[in-house]
């Protein structure tokens, strides 16, 4: 009994040991709790003395990602980064580079030179507005086109972001000079040398409009984009196609020279590329003979020391012409508008593809690559049987391929009234900041709508 009493007394004395500071002990508890919490948290916001050891707590991906102190007076908050997803994937270096380039282009002065007749502009025009003019809304549009029964379709350009100058003129036969007769050939040109001169005049005339506008506004353009009225674009023009000091053209459809259905360059290279008529005497002096449009175009650049490069581009030239099918040798492949592409200015039409896959792989190697040829690998090309007229129901095929927005524009032109057409041209005329050289809207619209 004495032993028990002694033990109890000793324990009581130990437990109530007077030298132990209980206040210090209770102050340590919050600190130790905080350190334990940090050691178990996966947050990288703070470093913990227990960080070398693996966390015993795994956070569910669906669990709330923010943990706050329960005390309203606490200033501490611990945030765990959200799980990785596509939405927060870091931007690649290449994407950043092109985004910066696009930003620089949007701060530049850009001219878009649009040339040619408006035969199928109800199909091609809205795609040009969407993929060129709206893609680079800082660009000024210059239109140079002959007056014909399709010119009323240019009313579609009332939706262009910026309209500088318009020239719609009554075409007249052009006299052929001796140097032009020596340098150019009528072979493979639908309208002979006269057809080449008319086309060259359209291109260089657009350059004249641009130069006049530069003088009027007292500035110079950084870039000039030149494209044809009959080009259908199924994707935007990428910033990579603007290369300082070089003139860019599409590959394929080169006919022994360079594809001249589209081009983009800085001011200096563009002046050379667009001077289709005025440089013919220099080609003559260089002894060049029997050139078609594409070979004379290449000669313009090479004789003037302008370097060029080719890149695939997402457009094709809508054609009503008939071609042998299947094409062979020097034949012309006509792409289905539904081809994934990029078609780089190949001839095309809306059709039910008559040749795709293995068929294309058997046809295209038989074509002369330096003539009417386009890239076809990896299923990018489908072919129409273009030996006859456009098939019945082509409009439905177009609407399905082009989408609702472009289909609506096509239908709008089909149902256009004289009053609406005139109003659209009047609106364009008021918006033009440069020259407006065109017959009265009543003449343009009346001429076209009566024929259609």
C-alpha positions as CSV (number, residue, x, y, z in Angstrom):
1,X,0.0,0.0,0.0
2,X,2.8,2.3,0.8
3,X,4.4,1.5,-2.5
4,X,1.2,2.4,-4.4
5,X,0.9,5.6,-2.6
6,X,4.5,6.5,-3.3
7,X,4.1,5.8,-7.0
8,X,0.9,7.8,-7.4
9,X,2.5,10.7,-5.6
10,X,5.6,10.6,-7.9
11,X,3.5,10.5,-11.1
12,X,1.5,13.5,-9.9
13,X,4.6,15.4,-9.2
14,X,6.0,14.5,-12.7
15,X,2.8,15.5,-14.5
16,X,2.6,18.8,-12.7
17,X,6.3,19.5,-13.1
18,X,6.4,23.2,-12.4
19,X,9.3,23.9,-14.8
20,X,7.3,23.0,-17.9
21,X,5.9,26.1,-19.7
22,X,2.4,25.1,-20.9
23,X,1.8,28.3,-22.7
24,X,4.8,27.6,-25.0
25,X,3.4,24.1,-25.7
26,X,0.0,25.3,-26.7
27,X,1.6,28.0,-29.0
28,X,3.5,25.2,-30.8
29,X,0.4,23.3,-31.8
30,X,-0.8,25.7,-34.6
31,X,2.7,25.9,-36.0
32,X,3.2,22.2,-36.1
33,X,-0.3,21.8,-37.7
34,X,0.6,24.3,-40.4
35,X,3.9,22.5,-41.2
36,X,2.1,19.2,-41.4
37,X,-0.5,20.6,-43.7
38,X,2.1,22.0,-46.1
39,X,4.0,18.7,-46.2
40,X,0.8,17.0,-47.4
41,X,-0.3,19.6,-49.9
42,X,0.7,19.2,-53.6
43,X,0.7,23.0,-54.1
44,X,3.9,24.5,-55.5
45,X,3.0,27.9,-54.1
46,X,5.1,27.4,-50.9
47,X,8.1,25.1,-50.3
48,X,7.8,22.8,-47.3
49,X,10.5,21.3,-45.1
50,X,9.0,17.9,-45.8
51,X,9.0,18.4,-49.6
52,X,11.5,15.6,-50.3
53,X,9.0,13.1,-49.0
54,X,6.0,11.9,-51.2
55,X,2.6,13.4,-50.4
56,X,0.3,11.1,-48.6
57,X,-2.7,13.0,-50.0
58,X,-3.8,12.6,-53.6
59,X,-6.2,15.2,-55.1
60,X,-8.9,14.0,-57.4
61,X,-9.0,15.8,-60.8
62,X,-12.6,16.7,-60.1
63,X,-11.8,18.0,-56.6
64,X,-12.0,21.7,-55.9
65,X,-8.6,23.2,-56.7
66,X,-8.5,26.1,-54.1
67,X,-8.0,25.7,-50.4
68,X,-8.5,28.7,-48.1
69,X,-7.9,29.1,-44.4
70,X,-11.1,28.6,-42.4
71,X,-10.4,31.7,-40.5
72,X,-11.8,34.9,-42.0
73,X,-8.9,36.8,-40.6
74,X,-6.3,34.7,-42.2
75,X,-4.4,36.1,-45.2
76,X,-3.1,32.8,-46.4
77,X,-4.7,31.0,-49.4
78,X,-3.2,27.9,-51.2
79,X,-4.0,27.4,-54.9
80,X,-3.4,24.2,-56.7
81,X,-2.9,24.5,-60.5
82,X,-5.8,23.1,-62.6
83,X,-5.3,19.8,-64.4
84,X,-3.7,20.1,-67.9
85,X,-6.2,20.5,-70.8
86,X,-6.2,21.7,-74.4
87,X,-7.5,25.1,-73.3
88,X,-4.5,25.9,-71.2
89,X,-1.9,24.1,-73.4
90,X,1.1,26.4,-73.9
91,X,1.2,28.1,-77.3
92,X,3.9,26.7,-79.5
93,X,6.8,28.8,-80.7
94,X,5.6,28.5,-84.3
95,X,2.1,29.6,-83.4
96,X,3.5,32.6,-81.5
97,X,5.7,33.4,-84.5
98,X,2.8,33.5,-87.0
99,X,0.6,35.3,-84.6
100,X,3.3,38.0,-84.3
101,X,3.6,38.1,-88.1
102,X,-0.2,38.4,-88.5
103,X,-0.2,41.3,-86.1
104,X,2.6,43.0,-88.0
105,X,0.6,42.6,-91.3
106,X,-2.5,44.0,-89.7
107,X,-0.4,47.1,-88.9
108,X,1.0,47.3,-92.4
109,X,-0.4,49.0,-95.5
110,X,-1.8,46.3,-97.8
111,X,-3.4,46.6,-101.3
112,X,-5.5,43.9,-102.8
113,X,-5.5,44.0,-106.6
114,X,-8.6,42.2,-108.0
115,X,-8.6,41.7,-111.8
116,X,-10.7,39.9,-114.4
117,X,-14.2,39.3,-115.6
118,X,-17.1,38.5,-113.2
119,X,-18.4,35.4,-115.0
120,X,-18.8,33.3,-111.8
121,X,-18.3,36.0,-109.2
122,X,-21.4,35.0,-107.3
123,X,-19.4,31.9,-106.4
124,X,-15.9,33.3,-106.0
125,X,-16.6,36.8,-104.8
126,X,-17.8,36.0,-101.3
127,X,-14.9,33.6,-100.7
128,X,-12.5,36.4,-101.6
129,X,-14.2,38.8,-99.3
130,X,-14.1,36.3,-96.4
131,X,-10.6,34.8,-96.9
132,X,-8.6,37.8,-98.1
133,X,-10.4,41.1,-97.4
134,X,-11.9,40.2,-94.0
135,X,-8.8,38.2,-93.1
136,X,-6.7,41.4,-93.6
137,X,-9.3,44.1,-92.9
138,X,-6.7,46.8,-93.1
139,X,-6.2,46.1,-96.8
140,X,-7.5,48.5,-99.5
141,X,-9.3,46.9,-102.4
142,X,-8.6,47.9,-106.0
143,X,-10.9,46.4,-108.7
144,X,-10.0,46.5,-112.4
145,X,-12.4,44.7,-114.7
146,X,-14.0,44.9,-118.1
147,X,-17.7,45.8,-118.5
148,X,-19.8,42.9,-119.5
149,X,-23.1,41.3,-118.7
150,X,-21.7,39.8,-115.5
151,X,-20.2,43.0,-114.1
152,X,-23.4,43.6,-112.0
153,X,-22.2,40.8,-109.7
154,X,-19.5,43.2,-108.3
155,X,-22.3,44.6,-106.2
156,X,-21.2,41.8,-103.8
157,X,-18.2,44.0,-102.9
158,X,-20.3,46.3,-100.9
159,X,-19.4,44.1,-98.0
160,X,-15.6,44.6,-98.5
161,X,-14.1,46.2,-95.4
162,X,-12.2,48.9,-97.3
163,X,-12.7,50.0,-100.9
164,X,-10.1,52.2,-102.5
165,X,-10.5,52.4,-106.3
166,X,-12.8,50.8,-108.9
167,X,-12.3,50.8,-112.7
168,X,-14.9,49.0,-114.8
169,X,-14.2,49.8,-118.4
170,X,-15.5,49.0,-121.9
171,X,-12.8,46.9,-123.4
172,X,-11.4,47.8,-126.8
173,X,-9.0,45.9,-129.1
174,X,-5.4,46.8,-128.3
175,X,-2.9,47.5,-131.0
176,X,0.0,45.0,-131.1
177,X,3.5,46.5,-131.2
178,X,6.4,44.8,-133.1
179,X,8.1,43.9,-129.8
180,X,4.9,42.3,-128.5
181,X,4.5,40.3,-131.7
182,X,8.1,39.0,-131.4
183,X,8.0,38.2,-127.6
184,X,4.5,36.7,-127.3
185,X,2.8,33.7,-128.9
186,X,-0.8,33.1,-129.7
187,X,-0.5,29.3,-129.1
188,X,-2.7,27.9,-126.3
189,X,-4.3,31.4,-125.7
190,X,-8.0,31.3,-126.2
191,X,-8.0,34.7,-127.8
192,X,-4.5,34.7,-129.3
193,X,-2.0,37.5,-128.5
194,X,-4.9,39.9,-128.2
195,X,-6.1,37.9,-125.2
196,X,-2.7,38.1,-123.6
197,X,-2.6,41.9,-124.1
198,X,-6.0,42.3,-122.6
199,X,-5.1,40.2,-119.6
200,X,-1.7,42.1,-119.1
201,X,-3.6,45.4,-119.4
202,X,-5.9,44.3,-116.6
203,X,-3.0,43.5,-114.3
204,X,-0.9,46.5,-115.0
205,X,-3.9,48.8,-115.0
206,X,-4.6,47.7,-111.4
207,X,-1.0,48.7,-110.5
208,X,-1.7,52.1,-112.1
209,X,-4.7,52.5,-109.8
210,X,-2.6,51.6,-106.8
211,X,0.2,54.0,-107.7
212,X,-2.3,56.8,-108.3
213,X,-3.9,56.2,-104.9
214,X,-0.5,56.2,-103.2
215,X,0.2,59.6,-104.7
216,X,-3.2,60.9,-103.7
217,X,-2.9,59.7,-100.1
218,X,0.9,60.5,-99.8
219,X,2.0,57.0,-98.6
220,X,3.3,53.8,-100.1
221,X,2.0,50.2,-99.6
222,X,4.1,47.6,-97.8
223,X,2.4,44.7,-99.6
224,X,0.4,44.1,-102.7
225,X,-1.8,41.0,-103.1
226,X,-2.8,40.3,-106.7
227,X,-5.6,37.8,-107.4
228,X,-8.1,36.9,-110.1
229,X,-11.8,37.6,-109.9
230,X,-12.5,33.9,-110.8
231,X,-10.5,32.5,-107.8
232,X,-12.5,30.5,-105.2
233,X,-10.8,30.4,-101.8
234,X,-11.7,27.7,-99.3
235,X,-9.3,28.9,-96.5
236,X,-7.7,32.2,-95.4
237,X,-4.4,33.5,-96.9
238,X,-1.7,32.6,-94.3
239,X,0.9,35.1,-93.0
240,X,3.7,32.8,-94.1
241,X,3.0,33.9,-97.7
242,X,4.3,37.4,-97.1
243,X,8.1,37.1,-97.7
244,X,10.1,40.4,-97.9
245,X,12.3,40.7,-101.0
246,X,10.7,37.7,-102.8
247,X,7.6,37.4,-104.9
248,X,5.4,34.5,-104.0
249,X,3.3,32.4,-106.5
250,X,1.5,29.1,-106.3
251,X,3.2,25.9,-107.6
252,X,1.7,23.9,-110.5
253,X,-0.3,25.2,-113.5
254,X,3.0,26.7,-114.7
255,X,2.8,26.0,-118.4
256,X,6.5,26.1,-118.8
257,X,6.9,29.2,-116.7
258,X,5.4,30.4,-113.4
259,X,1.8,30.2,-112.2
260,X,0.4,33.7,-112.7
261,X,-3.0,33.3,-111.2
262,X,-2.0,34.8,-107.8
263,X,0.9,36.7,-106.4
264,X,1.9,38.5,-103.3
265,X,5.0,40.6,-102.6
266,X,6.3,43.8,-101.1
267,X,6.0,47.0,-103.1
268,X,9.3,46.7,-105.1
269,X,8.8,43.0,-106.2
270,X,5.1,43.7,-106.9
271,X,5.9,46.6,-109.2
272,X,8.0,44.3,-111.4
273,X,5.5,41.4,-111.2
274,X,2.5,43.6,-112.2
275,X,4.2,45.4,-115.1
276,X,3.0,42.9,-117.6
277,X,2.9,45.3,-120.6
278,X,5.6,47.9,-119.9
279,X,8.4,45.2,-119.5
280,X,7.8,43.5,-122.8
281,X,10.3,45.8,-124.6
282,X,12.9,44.7,-122.1
283,X,12.1,41.0,-122.8
284,X,12.4,41.8,-126.5
285,X,15.9,43.4,-125.9
286,X,16.9,40.3,-124.0
287,X,16.1,38.2,-127.1
288,X,13.2,36.3,-125.6
289,X,10.6,34.9,-128.1
290,X,7.4,33.0,-128.3
291,X,6.4,33.4,-124.7
292,X,3.0,32.6,-123.3
293,X,1.6,34.3,-120.2
294,X,3.4,32.1,-117.7
295,X,6.8,32.1,-119.4
296,X,6.7,35.8,-120.0
297,X,5.8,36.3,-116.3
298,X,8.8,34.3,-115.2
299,X,11.0,36.2,-117.6
300,X,9.8,39.5,-116.1
301,X,11.1,38.4,-112.7
302,X,14.3,36.8,-113.7
303,X,15.4,39.6,-116.1
304,X,14.8,42.2,-113.5
305,X,16.5,40.3,-110.7
306,X,13.5,39.6,-108.6
307,X,13.7,36.3,-106.7
308,X,10.6,34.2,-106.4
309,X,9.3,31.2,-104.4
310,X,6.3,29.0,-104.6
311,X,3.9,27.9,-101.8
312,X,0.7,25.9,-101.9
313,X,-2.4,28.1,-101.6
314,X,-6.0,27.3,-100.8
315,X,-7.7,28.5,-104.0
316,X,-8.8,27.3,-107.4
317,X,-9.9,29.0,-110.6
318,X,-13.5,28.4,-111.4
319,X,-13.8,27.6,-115.1
320,X,-16.6,27.0,-117.6
321,X,-14.3,25.6,-120.3
322,X,-14.5,22.0,-121.4
323,X,-11.5,19.7,-121.1
324,X,-10.7,16.1,-122.2
325,X,-11.3,13.5,-119.5
326,X,-9.3,11.8,-118.2
327,X,-6.5,14.3,-118.9
328,X,-3.2,12.9,-120.3
329,X,0.2,14.4,-121.2
330,X,-0.4,18.1,-121.7
331,X,-4.1,17.9,-120.7
332,X,-5.8,20.0,-118.1
333,X,-7.1,18.4,-114.9
334,X,-10.2,20.1,-113.5
335,X,-10.5,19.7,-109.8
336,X,-13.8,19.2,-107.9
337,X,-14.5,22.2,-105.8
338,X,-14.9,19.7,-102.9
339,X,-11.2,18.7,-103.1
340,X,-9.5,19.2,-99.7
341,X,-6.6,21.0,-101.5
342,X,-4.8,23.3,-101.3
343,X,-5.3,23.5,-105.1
344,X,-2.9,26.4,-105.8
345,X,-4.9,27.9,-108.6
346,X,-5.8,24.7,-110.5
347,X,-8.9,24.8,-112.7
348,X,-12.0,23.7,-110.9
349,X,-15.8,23.5,-110.9
350,X,-18.6,22.3,-108.6
351,X,-19.2,18.7,-109.6
352,X,-19.7,15.2,-108.4
353,X,-16.1,13.9,-108.4
354,X,-15.6,11.4,-111.1
355,X,-12.1,10.4,-110.0
356,X,-10.6,10.2,-106.6
357,X,-8.2,8.1,-104.5
358,X,-6.6,5.4,-106.6
359,X,-8.0,6.9,-109.8
360,X,-6.3,10.2,-109.2
361,X,-3.1,8.3,-108.4
362,X,-3.2,6.6,-111.8
363,X,-4.1,9.8,-113.8
364,X,-1.8,12.5,-112.4
365,X,1.5,10.8,-113.0
366,X,0.7,10.7,-116.7
367,X,0.5,14.5,-116.9
368,X,3.5,16.7,-117.8
369,X,4.5,18.2,-114.5
370,X,5.8,21.5,-116.1
371,X,2.5,22.1,-117.7
372,X,-1.1,22.0,-116.3
373,X,-0.3,20.0,-113.1
374,X,-1.1,20.4,-109.5
375,X,-0.2,18.6,-106.3
376,X,-2.4,15.6,-105.7
377,X,-0.9,13.4,-103.0
378,X,-2.5,12.4,-99.8
379,X,-6.1,12.7,-101.1
380,X,-5.9,16.5,-101.7
381,X,-7.3,16.3,-105.2
382,X,-10.5,15.0,-106.7
383,X,-11.3,15.3,-110.5
384,X,-14.3,16.3,-112.4
385,X,-15.3,14.9,-115.8
386,X,-15.2,18.3,-117.4
387,X,-15.6,17.2,-121.1
388,X,-19.2,18.6,-121.0
389,X,-21.2,21.4,-119.5
390,X,-21.7,21.8,-115.7
391,X,-23.9,19.0,-114.4
392,X,-27.5,19.5,-113.4
393,X,-27.6,20.3,-109.7
394,X,-24.2,22.0,-109.6
395,X,-25.7,24.8,-107.5
396,X,-26.7,22.3,-104.7
397,X,-23.2,20.8,-104.8
398,X,-21.7,24.3,-104.5
399,X,-24.0,25.2,-101.6
400,X,-23.1,22.0,-99.7
401,X,-19.3,22.5,-100.3
402,X,-19.2,26.3,-99.7
403,X,-21.4,26.4,-96.6
404,X,-24.5,28.4,-95.7
405,X,-22.9,31.9,-95.7
406,X,-21.5,31.7,-99.3
407,X,-24.6,29.8,-100.5
408,X,-26.8,32.7,-99.2
409,X,-24.7,35.1,-101.2
410,X,-25.0,33.0,-104.4
411,X,-28.8,33.0,-103.9
412,X,-28.9,36.7,-103.2
413,X,-27.3,37.4,-106.6
414,X,-29.7,35.1,-108.3
415,X,-32.7,37.0,-106.9
416,X,-31.2,40.5,-107.3
417,X,-33.5,43.2,-108.5
418,X,-32.5,46.3,-110.5
419,X,-33.2,48.6,-107.6
420,X,-31.2,46.6,-105.1
421,X,-28.3,46.2,-107.6
422,X,-28.2,50.0,-108.2
423,X,-28.4,50.7,-104.5
424,X,-25.5,48.4,-103.8
425,X,-23.3,50.1,-106.5
426,X,-24.2,53.5,-105.1
427,X,-23.2,52.4,-101.7
428,X,-19.9,51.1,-103.1
429,X,-19.3,54.4,-104.9
430,X,-19.8,56.4,-101.7
431,X,-17.4,54.2,-99.8
432,X,-14.6,54.3,-102.4
433,X,-11.8,56.6,-101.1
434,X,-9.9,56.7,-104.4
435,X,-11.0,56.8,-108.1
436,X,-14.4,55.5,-109.3
437,X,-14.3,55.0,-113.0
438,X,-17.3,53.0,-114.1
439,X,-20.5,53.4,-116.2
440,X,-23.6,54.5,-114.2
441,X,-24.9,51.7,-111.9
442,X,-28.2,51.7,-113.9
443,X,-26.2,50.7,-117.0
444,X,-24.1,48.0,-115.3
445,X,-27.1,46.5,-113.5
446,X,-29.5,46.7,-116.4
447,X,-27.1,45.2,-118.8
448,X,-26.5,42.2,-116.6
449,X,-30.0,41.6,-115.1
450,X,-31.6,41.7,-118.5
451,X,-29.2,39.0,-119.8
452,X,-29.8,36.8,-116.8
